[in-house]
Amino acid sequence: MLRILQIGNKAPYPANDGSSIAIYNMARGFLSNAVQLHLLCINTKKHFKPDADVPEEFRNNTHYHSVYHNTNTSLMGALLNLFSTRSYFVSRFDFRAFELALIDTLKKNEFDIIQLEGVFMGVYLSCIRKHSKAKVVLRAHNIEHYIWNRHALVEKNPLKRAYLKLQNNRLKRFELRVFKECDAIVTITSTDGAELQKLGCFKPNTTCITGVDIAQYQKPLPVQPKPKTVFYFGSMDWLPNSEAVLWFLNHSWEKIHKAVPEARFIVAGRGMPPSFHKLIAPNLLLVENVPDAASFYNQHEVMVVPLWSGSGIRIKIIEGMAYGKAIVSTSIGAEGIAYTDQKNILIADNAEDFSKAVIELLKKPVVRMELETRASEFAALEFDNTKVVSSLIAFYTHLIHA
């Protein structure tokens, strides 16, 4: 039986955003493949989730342990960091209480694999090496310095832009060092795997998408459908998501609304930028808190993913397909998914094509329902969590015996 310690910078339950879904579903996949699992995570102030809310079965089976810490940024913290050589993005996750919990876990247990959920947990590499002989694997949810470089490029304030560039240079050095010091890397897309080689990283690596429990996603729900609805669902405090919504509103929504006047556009997700509340667009609805994702997906008709930047995979597309939604996405948005355009998703890489695709799905229910069926079938074949994680376990088994 494989013994794995999974450590992350966010509490995974409830799994209500991309990274927590990735951590939680991976843990569930490990358990369904008979892995002896320990899950240790930082429970941040920003995304605090009470341990008492975690299902008892999951808590017991994963030996779940979270350590609270305020990782929020602050002006004082940002200024003081200028006198350091470390990335402020990274240093916020390095604190003594978590290190002590990690040491205690490593002293009491032997592990074959220690999986870092994201590069920020690389701050504990030296601690892990000191107290464990396990293979250390980075599960790279994204290539982080690519994303923060994007933040710097679009920042209009020159002082903030200079600060972001400084911090991103530090982050890049840290990230490349973690790539070098880990025993292997797991990417969520093959595109990110190719990028690692461009960055000079040739460690053993594999690609493992985020799987889902298909049976849970495809349960029928007694919800009232909301016809002629278009929706975007994601963490709105992530720059690529907010940019995607603004692009859609500026380049496609007016044309769609003229063609289908009764259509409504729903933007849902936590961390809604204050500026969004000032947006003026016909039939636009903002939903900051979605209490039940399954009901939300099942109520609305057409899912749009007009992303133009970012790294990693859009877990919301995986979820959308699992829920059997008709999805229109850019190529970048659907990156990492082995889709077939026009069969289980519609791909559009300019405003004209994007608008036409959405209009067709709104006007032709038969076309929409056919796409929904094929998306659901594709998800069942490609995203089943137990199957997805079993391939990763095979990679780990080979790694520890190499």
QUIMO-V307268 format. One record per backbone hydrogen bond with DSSP energy under -1.0 kcal/mol. NH is the residue of the N-H (numbers start at 0). CO is the residue of the C=O. E is the energy in kcal/mol with one decimal. If there is no record, write none. Layout:
BEGIN
nh->NH co->CO e->E
nh->NH co->CO e->E
END
This chain:
BEGIN
nh->3 co->35 e->-2.3
nh->4 co->112 e->-2.4
nh->5 co->37 e->-3.1
nh->6 co->114 e->-2.5
nh->7 co->39 e->-1.7
nh->15 co->13 e->-1.6
nh->20 co->16 e->-2.7
nh->21 co->17 e->-2.2
nh->22 co->18 e->-2.1
nh->23 co->19 e->-2.8
nh->24 co->20 e->-2.8
nh->25 co->21 e->-1.4
nh->26 co->22 e->-2.2
nh->27 co->23 e->-2.5
nh->28 co->24 e->-2.3
nh->29 co->25 e->-2.6
nh->30 co->26 e->-2.3
nh->31 co->27 e->-2.2
nh->33 co->30 e->-1.7
nh->34 co->29 e->-2.3
nh->35 co->1 e->-2.9
nh->37 co->3 e->-2.1
nh->38 co->61 e->-2.1
nh->39 co->5 e->-2.6
nh->40 co->64 e->-2.2
nh->41 co->7 e->-2.1
nh->42 co->66 e->-2.7
nh->44 co->68 e->-1.1
nh->47 co->44 e->-1.1
nh->52 co->49 e->-1.6
nh->53 co->50 e->-1.5
nh->58 co->54 e->-2.8
nh->59 co->55 e->-2.7
nh->60 co->56 e->-2.6
nh->61 co->57 e->-1.9
nh->63 co->58 e->-2.3
nh->64 co->38 e->-2.0
nh->66 co->40 e->-2.3
nh->68 co->42 e->-1.8
nh->77 co->73 e->-2.5
nh->78 co->74 e->-2.3
nh->79 co->75 e->-2.8
nh->80 co->76 e->-1.7
nh->81 co->78 e->-1.3
nh->82 co->79 e->-1.7
nh->83 co->80 e->-2.2
nh->90 co->86 e->-2.8
nh->91 co->87 e->-1.1
nh->92 co->89 e->-2.1
nh->93 co->90 e->-1.7
nh->98 co->94 e->-1.8
nh->99 co->95 e->-2.6
nh->100 co->96 e->-1.9
nh->101 co->97 e->-2.6
nh->102 co->98 e->-2.7
nh->103 co->99 e->-2.5
nh->104 co->100 e->-2.0
nh->105 co->101 e->-2.5
nh->106 co->102 e->-2.3
nh->107 co->103 e->-1.6
nh->108 co->104 e->-1.0
nh->111 co->2 e->-2.6
nh->112 co->2 e->-2.0
nh->113 co->134 e->-2.7
nh->114 co->4 e->-2.9
nh->115 co->136 e->-3.1
nh->116 co->6 e->-3.1
nh->117 co->115 e->-1.5
nh->117 co->138 e->-1.6
nh->120 co->117 e->-1.3
nh->121 co->118 e->-2.2
nh->122 co->119 e->-1.3
nh->123 co->120 e->-1.6
nh->124 co->121 e->-1.7
nh->127 co->123 e->-2.4
nh->128 co->124 e->-2.7
nh->129 co->125 e->-1.8
nh->130 co->126 e->-1.5
nh->131 co->127 e->-1.4
nh->134 co->111 e->-2.3
nh->136 co->113 e->-2.7
nh->137 co->183 e->-2.1
nh->138 co->115 e->-3.0
nh->139 co->185 e->-2.1
nh->140 co->138 e->-1.2
nh->145 co->142 e->-1.2
nh->146 co->142 e->-1.1
nh->147 co->143 e->-2.3
nh->148 co->144 e->-1.6
nh->149 co->145 e->-1.4
nh->150 co->146 e->-1.7
nh->151 co->147 e->-2.0
nh->152 co->148 e->-2.1
nh->153 co->149 e->-1.7
nh->160 co->156 e->-2.8
nh->161 co->157 e->-2.2
nh->162 co->158 e->-2.2
nh->163 co->159 e->-2.8
nh->164 co->160 e->-2.2
nh->165 co->161 e->-2.1
nh->166 co->162 e->-2.7
nh->167 co->163 e->-2.7
nh->168 co->164 e->-2.1
nh->169 co->165 e->-1.8
nh->170 co->166 e->-2.6
nh->171 co->167 e->-2.8
nh->172 co->168 e->-1.9
nh->173 co->169 e->-2.3
nh->174 co->170 e->-3.2
nh->175 co->171 e->-2.6
nh->176 co->172 e->-1.8
nh->177 co->173 e->-2.4
nh->178 co->174 e->-2.4
nh->179 co->175 e->-1.8
nh->180 co->176 e->-2.2
nh->181 co->177 e->-1.9
nh->182 co->135 e->-2.7
nh->183 co->135 e->-1.1
nh->184 co->203 e->-2.2
nh->185 co->137 e->-3.2
nh->186 co->205 e->-2.4
nh->192 co->188 e->-1.4
nh->193 co->189 e->-2.2
nh->194 co->190 e->-2.0
nh->195 co->191 e->-1.9
nh->196 co->192 e->-1.2
nh->197 co->193 e->-1.5
nh->198 co->194 e->-1.6
nh->199 co->196 e->-1.5
nh->200 co->195 e->-2.7
nh->205 co->184 e->-1.6
nh->207 co->186 e->-3.0
nh->211 co->382 e->-2.9
nh->213 co->211 e->-1.3
nh->216 co->212 e->-1.6
nh->217 co->213 e->-1.9
nh->222 co->220 e->-2.0
nh->225 co->298 e->-3.2
nh->229 co->263 e->-3.1
nh->230 co->301 e->-2.8
nh->231 co->265 e->-2.5
nh->233 co->267 e->-2.3
nh->235 co->269 e->-2.2
nh->237 co->234 e->-1.4
nh->240 co->237 e->-1.3
nh->241 co->237 e->-1.6
nh->242 co->238 e->-2.7
nh->243 co->239 e->-1.8
nh->244 co->240 e->-2.0
nh->245 co->241 e->-2.1
nh->246 co->242 e->-2.5
nh->247 co->243 e->-2.3
nh->248 co->244 e->-2.5
nh->249 co->245 e->-2.4
nh->250 co->246 e->-2.3
nh->251 co->247 e->-2.2
nh->252 co->247 e->-2.6
nh->255 co->251 e->-2.2
nh->256 co->252 e->-3.0
nh->257 co->253 e->-2.0
nh->258 co->254 e->-1.7
nh->259 co->255 e->-2.6
nh->262 co->259 e->-2.3
nh->263 co->227 e->-2.1
nh->264 co->282 e->-2.7
nh->265 co->229 e->-3.0
nh->266 co->284 e->-2.8
nh->267 co->231 e->-3.1
nh->268 co->286 e->-2.2
nh->275 co->272 e->-1.8
nh->276 co->273 e->-1.2
nh->277 co->274 e->-1.4
nh->278 co->275 e->-1.5
nh->283 co->280 e->-1.1
nh->284 co->264 e->-2.7
nh->286 co->266 e->-2.9
nh->295 co->291 e->-2.1
nh->296 co->292 e->-2.9
nh->297 co->293 e->-2.3
nh->298 co->294 e->-1.5
nh->299 co->295 e->-1.2
nh->301 co->228 e->-2.6
nh->302 co->325 e->-2.7
nh->303 co->230 e->-2.5
nh->304 co->327 e->-2.6
nh->306 co->304 e->-1.6
nh->314 co->312 e->-1.2
nh->316 co->313 e->-1.6
nh->317 co->313 e->-1.2
nh->318 co->314 e->-2.8
nh->319 co->315 e->-2.7
nh->320 co->316 e->-2.9
nh->321 co->317 e->-2.3
nh->322 co->318 e->-2.3
nh->323 co->320 e->-1.2
nh->324 co->319 e->-2.3
nh->327 co->302 e->-2.7
nh->328 co->345 e->-2.7
nh->329 co->304 e->-1.9
nh->333 co->329 e->-1.6
nh->334 co->331 e->-1.2
nh->336 co->333 e->-1.8
nh->338 co->336 e->-2.1
nh->341 co->344 e->-2.4
nh->342 co->339 e->-2.0
nh->343 co->339 e->-2.0
nh->345 co->326 e->-2.6
nh->347 co->328 e->-2.5
nh->353 co->349 e->-2.5
nh->354 co->350 e->-2.6
nh->355 co->351 e->-2.3
nh->356 co->352 e->-2.3
nh->357 co->353 e->-2.1
nh->358 co->354 e->-2.6
nh->359 co->355 e->-2.4
nh->360 co->356 e->-1.9
nh->361 co->357 e->-2.0
nh->362 co->358 e->-2.4
nh->363 co->359 e->-2.2
nh->367 co->363 e->-2.1
nh->368 co->364 e->-2.9
nh->369 co->365 e->-2.1
nh->370 co->366 e->-2.0
nh->371 co->367 e->-2.3
nh->372 co->368 e->-2.2
nh->373 co->369 e->-2.1
nh->374 co->370 e->-2.3
nh->375 co->371 e->-2.2
nh->376 co->372 e->-2.2
nh->377 co->373 e->-2.4
nh->378 co->374 e->-2.4
nh->379 co->375 e->-1.9
nh->380 co->376 e->-1.4
nh->381 co->377 e->-2.4
nh->382 co->378 e->-2.7
nh->384 co->211 e->-2.2
nh->387 co->383 e->-2.6
nh->388 co->384 e->-2.6
nh->389 co->385 e->-1.6
nh->390 co->386 e->-1.3
nh->392 co->388 e->-2.3
nh->393 co->389 e->-1.8
nh->394 co->390 e->-1.6
nh->395 co->391 e->-2.4
nh->396 co->392 e->-2.7
nh->397 co->393 e->-1.9
nh->398 co->394 e->-2.1
nh->399 co->395 e->-2.4
END
